[in-house]
Amino acid sequence: MGYFFSRALTNVRQNIFVNVVTVGTITLALLIVSLFLLVFVNLENAAENWSERVQVTVYFDHELAVQEQAVLRGRIMAIPGAARIGYVSRDEALKRFTARLRGQETLLEGVRSDILPTSFEISLKRPHRDTQGVEAFVASLKRIPGITEVQYGEEWVRRFNTFLNFMRLVGALLGVFLVIAVMFIVSNTIKLTIYSRRDELEVMALVGATRFFIKAPFLIEGIMQGAGGAMIAVGLLWGLYEGFLHNAGSFLTFNPATSGLAFLPLEYIYGIAVAGVLLGLIGSLTSLKRFITV
């Protein structure tokens, strides 16, 4: 193995330009994929935040006593999917109504809180925020005695989940297309580097070198190229991300630094590193097939 590694390093030193082109191609390919992942991850985070607005409101026709609230809370929390419950009294409901009519408070002159219903505002757990989950939760709620009415913005929930599913489908299709394109480009680039040394491969085969002995240095070289390209791609992505955070405020109406925009999670960075190594390895393997029979 020491010989194979030293031979791979010698190949790199003897063919610096070709290796720079290969590493640059892998870097560019992985940078494009990484940018796509960064956008997709932040869209998913935004969708997660928006999904927290999925809320079920249960109305009652009378003010609930403390003991009655406790009983109903227990029954509602026993339904799979319930995360948090907030009680809104008639006085609190009137305050909210007044706040929404700020500047037009005269419209509420003579209006008393006892004309408004009390309610429970129920937040749902993430797996139960899709259309089917909300509908199943509401169906269970309606079976609890004492509940007058249940509202959850049925049309908004349906449109929101349709939008999320569409975005995920588009993201998956783009991701598959990018992966195939990257593998094709990298494989052909590595093929050029091996083609430039085809005479060396033929001589080694003629003097009796085994297939593994011939291929091992090139495979190690491919792994090194892939790992180098992955590290450079992640570094460039970090630089672009930081540059965007510090300069986007001058041409956007919001500050991305305070809007929850996040860099790729650590597991994604590890995935990019592994993808770079696999790209180099698979690219070398497929390119060597032309010169060495597997």
Sequence and secondary structure as in RCSB ss.txt:
>XXXX:A:sequence
MGYFFSRALTNVRQNIFVNVVTVGTITLALLIVSLFLLVFVNLENAAENWSERVQVTVYFDHELAVQEQAVLRGR
IMAIPGAARIGYVSRDEALKRFTARLRGQETLLEGVRSDILPTSFEISLKRPHRDTQGVEAFVASLKRIPGITEV
QYGEEWVRRFNTFLNFMRLVGALLGVFLVIAVMFIVSNTIKLTIYSRRDELEVMALVGATRFFIKAPFLIEGIMQ
GAGGAMIAVGLLWGLYEGFLHNAGSFLTFNPATSGLAFLPLEYIYGIAVAGVLLGLIGSLTSLKRFITV
>XXXX:A:secstr
 HHHHHHHHHHHHHTHHHHHHHHHHHHHHHHHHHHHHHHHHHHHHHHHHHHTT EEEEEESS   HHHHHHHHHH
HHTSTTEEEEEEE HHHHHHHHHHHTTT GGGGTT  GGGS EEEEEEE GGG SHHHHHHHHHHHTTSTT  EE
E  HHHHHHHHHHHHHHHHHHHHHHHHHHHHHHHHHHHHHHHHHHTTHHHHHHHHHTT  HHHHHHHHHHHHHHH
HHHHHHHHHHHHHHHHHHHHHHGGGTSSS GGGTT     HHHHHHHHHHHHHHHHHHHHHHHTTTS  
